[in-house]
Amino acid sequence: MGLVKKRSVTIRGHRTSYSLEQPFHDDLVTISLTRDMPLAALVAEVDEKRSRESNLSSALRLYVLDWAKGRRS
């Protein structure tokens, strides 16, 4: 599936990072384009909705998986 790459983003005025394999990141970008929203806004939305027991990277992967399975948020 590829190496994990760390990426940084600013959400709600602070910098944070997440680590995703390239295919997950590619799908995340596609979702943001499909929803006509900036990638940072999509990441912020997922971050806001995730369980505090989950980390952001895992939450993003699960979001992409749900989208791919047709359970779009």
CYANA upper distance limits for C-alpha pairs under 8 A (distance plus 0.5 A):
  1 MET  CA     21 GLU  CA      7.42
  1 MET  CA     22 GLN  CA      8.33
  1 MET  CA     23 PRO  CA      7.77
  2 GLY  CA     21 GLU  CA      6.32
  2 GLY  CA     22 GLN  CA      7.07
  2 GLY  CA     23 PRO  CA      8.41
  3 LEU  CA     21 GLU  CA      6.16
  3 LEU  CA     22 GLN  CA      7.80
  4 VAL  CA     19 SER  CA      6.48
  4 VAL  CA     20 LEU  CA      5.61
  4 VAL  CA     21 GLU  CA      4.84
  4 VAL  CA     22 GLN  CA      7.58
  5 LYS  CA     19 SER  CA      5.82
  5 LYS  CA     20 LEU  CA      6.07
  5 LYS  CA     21 GLU  CA      6.56
  5 LYS  CA     22 GLN  CA      7.71
  6 LYS  CA     17 SER  CA      7.20
  6 LYS  CA     18 TYR  CA      6.18
  6 LYS  CA     19 SER  CA      4.67
  6 LYS  CA     20 LEU  CA      7.12
  7 ARG  CA     17 SER  CA      5.93
  7 ARG  CA     18 TYR  CA      6.02
  7 ARG  CA     19 SER  CA      6.59
  7 ARG  CA     20 LEU  CA      8.44
  8 SER  CA     15 ARG  CA      7.25
  8 SER  CA     16 THR  CA      6.19
  8 SER  CA     17 SER  CA      4.69
  8 SER  CA     18 TYR  CA      7.04
  9 VAL  CA     15 ARG  CA      6.13
  9 VAL  CA     16 THR  CA      6.10
  9 VAL  CA     17 SER  CA      6.51
  9 VAL  CA     40 ALA  CA      6.70
 10 THR  CA     14 HIS  CA      5.74
 10 THR  CA     15 ARG  CA      4.81
 10 THR  CA     16 THR  CA      6.69
 10 THR  CA     40 ALA  CA      7.15
 11 ILE  CA     15 ARG  CA      6.93
 11 ILE  CA     16 THR  CA      7.79
 11 ILE  CA     40 ALA  CA      6.79
 11 ILE  CA     41 ALA  CA      7.69
 11 ILE  CA     43 VAL  CA      8.11
 11 ILE  CA     44 ALA  CA      6.05
 12 ARG  CA     44 ALA  CA      7.80
 18 TYR  CA     56 LEU  CA      6.77
 18 TYR  CA     57 SER  CA      5.55
 19 SER  CA     57 SER  CA      6.11
 20 LEU  CA     24 PHE  CA      6.64
 20 LEU  CA     25 HIS  CA      6.58
 20 LEU  CA     57 SER  CA      6.96
 20 LEU  CA     61 ARG  CA      8.08
 21 GLU  CA     25 HIS  CA      6.92
 22 GLN  CA     26 ASP  CA      6.49
 23 PRO  CA     27 ASP  CA      6.73
 24 PHE  CA     28 LEU  CA      6.64
 24 PHE  CA     61 ARG  CA      6.96
 24 PHE  CA     64 VAL  CA      7.24
 25 HIS  CA     29 VAL  CA      6.73
 26 ASP  CA     30 THR  CA      6.78
 27 ASP  CA     31 ILE  CA      6.60
 27 ASP  CA     64 VAL  CA      7.12
 28 LEU  CA     32 SER  CA      6.76
 28 LEU  CA     39 LEU  CA      8.05
 28 LEU  CA     60 LEU  CA      8.41
 28 LEU  CA     64 VAL  CA      6.85
 29 VAL  CA     33 LEU  CA      6.73
 29 VAL  CA     39 LEU  CA      6.81
 30 THR  CA     34 THR  CA      6.53
 31 ILE  CA     35 ARG  CA      6.55
 32 SER  CA     36 ASP  CA      6.41
 32 SER  CA     37 MET  CA      5.72
 32 SER  CA     38 PRO  CA      6.57
 32 SER  CA     39 LEU  CA      5.95
 32 SER  CA     42 LEU  CA      6.77
 33 LEU  CA     37 MET  CA      6.71
 33 LEU  CA     38 PRO  CA      7.96
 33 LEU  CA     39 LEU  CA      8.49
 37 MET  CA     41 ALA  CA      6.98
 37 MET  CA     42 LEU  CA      7.36
 38 PRO  CA     42 LEU  CA      7.07
 39 LEU  CA     43 VAL  CA      6.72
 40 ALA  CA     44 ALA  CA      6.56
 41 ALA  CA     45 GLU  CA      6.66
 42 LEU  CA     46 VAL  CA      6.80
 43 VAL  CA     47 ASP  CA      6.52
 43 VAL  CA     60 LEU  CA      7.89
 44 ALA  CA     48 GLU  CA      6.54
 45 GLU  CA     49 LYS  CA      6.86
 46 VAL  CA     50 ARG  CA      6.52
 46 VAL  CA     56 LEU  CA      8.36
 46 VAL  CA     59 ALA  CA      7.33
 46 VAL  CA     60 LEU  CA      7.13
 46 VAL  CA     63 TYR  CA      7.85
 47 ASP  CA     56 LEU  CA      6.61
 47 ASP  CA     59 ALA  CA      7.87
 50 ARG  CA     54 SER  CA      7.23
 50 ARG  CA     56 LEU  CA      8.06
 50 ARG  CA     59 ALA  CA      6.67
 54 SER  CA     58 SER  CA      7.11
 54 SER  CA     59 ALA  CA      7.03
 55 ASN  CA     59 ALA  CA      6.77
 56 LEU  CA     60 LEU  CA      6.62
 57 SER  CA     61 ARG  CA      6.85
 58 SER  CA     62 LEU  CA      6.72
 59 ALA  CA     63 TYR  CA      6.60
 60 LEU  CA     64 VAL  CA      6.74
 61 ARG  CA     65 LEU  CA      6.66
 62 LEU  CA     66 ASP  CA      6.57
 63 TYR  CA     67 TRP  CA      6.68
 63 TYR  CA     73 SER  CA      8.44
 64 VAL  CA     68 ALA  CA      6.61
 65 LEU  CA     69 LYS  CA      6.70
 66 ASP  CA     70 GLY  CA      6.82
 66 ASP  CA     71 ARG  CA      5.49
 66 ASP  CA     72 ARG  CA      6.73
 66 ASP  CA     73 SER  CA      8.45
 67 TRP  CA     71 ARG  CA      5.83
 67 TRP  CA     72 ARG  CA      5.08
 67 TRP  CA     73 SER  CA      7.69
 68 ALA  CA     72 ARG  CA      8.37
